[in-house]
Amino acid sequence: MALFKSKYSVTKVNPKSFNLGQLPFLLMVLPVAAFMVLPLLYIFNHAFKPFDELLEYPPKFFVNRPTFNNFKELFKASSTTAIPVSRYLFNSIVVTLIVVVLSIILSSMAGFALSKLKFHVNKVINEVNTIALMFVGVAVTIPKYMIIEKLGFVDNFFVHIVPVLAIPVGLFLIKQTIDDIPNELIEAAKMDGASSFRIYWSIILPMIKPAMATVAILAFQNVWNDASISATYLNDDTLKTFAYYVSTLSSASNSTAGMGMSAAATLIMFLPNLIIFIVLQGKVMSTMAHSGIK
């Protein structure tokens, strides 16, 4: 045993140690990283600029006198149909939470079934999901509208939820992750009397948390940033989302107040995307490394 340890011992490397050989790479990476951060800084600074700084030409990158007036004006304002901004924001939050939770559940259950359960149309469903990865949303706009109309979801709050629950990329990532789980582990659980649902709940879910985090990010960005559903399928403004309201602010951006509100709304739209990616980025990288996507 001692011989085995000495033969296969691995020298631990301190991740905080710095090697001079890394210096050329850092000199190349740091300017690129700084350049990528600049748009983020501009979004934050622009949202807090007072009216006079918004009108300055040439525009300044950093704000000199930060103010919250843009946000106050945004939440005091209402749409042309007298719907308050808080209503749009509430709709977006509710829809996003529901879609993220249901997408994780459906993608994980479907991935488990396609990976570990054997049934006749298993390969067919896998092929259909792979083909679905090839299509962009614009290519299926007309048939999608016809299906949604037949289902009775036009001018219905559920149009925000039902059509976007299926995420082909998310199902693919989760299935690839579950494929790496040894079949012997599943067979041992079955021998102990565990049902398929118990295996899914107690064994599969704890082992695919990185993949579920990736699906959460995909579902969040797909719903939170989408204004097309509100613009295409809804006539009732009380059912529309904050992303749709932000898209309508462009018509008001010619006025000073409109520019300030648009800048504040853009920051509100952007901030949740940044937060969720910072929190879950480690799990996303782990998913990509173990899903066959190099």
Secondary structure, DSSP 8 states (H G I E B T S, - for coil): -HHHHHHS------TT---GGGHHHHHHHHHHHHHHHHHHHHHHHHHT--HHHHT-SS--SS-SS--SHHHHHHHH-B-TT--BHHHHHHHHHHHHHHHHHHHHHHHHHHHHHHHH---TTHHHHHHHHHHHTT--GGGGHHHHHHHHHHHT-TTSGGGGTGGGS--HHHHHHHHHHHHTS-HHHHHHHHHTT--HHHHIIIIIHHH-HHHHHHHHHHHHHHHHT--HHHHHH---GGG--HHHHHHHGGGGTTSHHHHHHHHHHHHHHHHHHHHHHHHHHHHHHHHHHHTT--
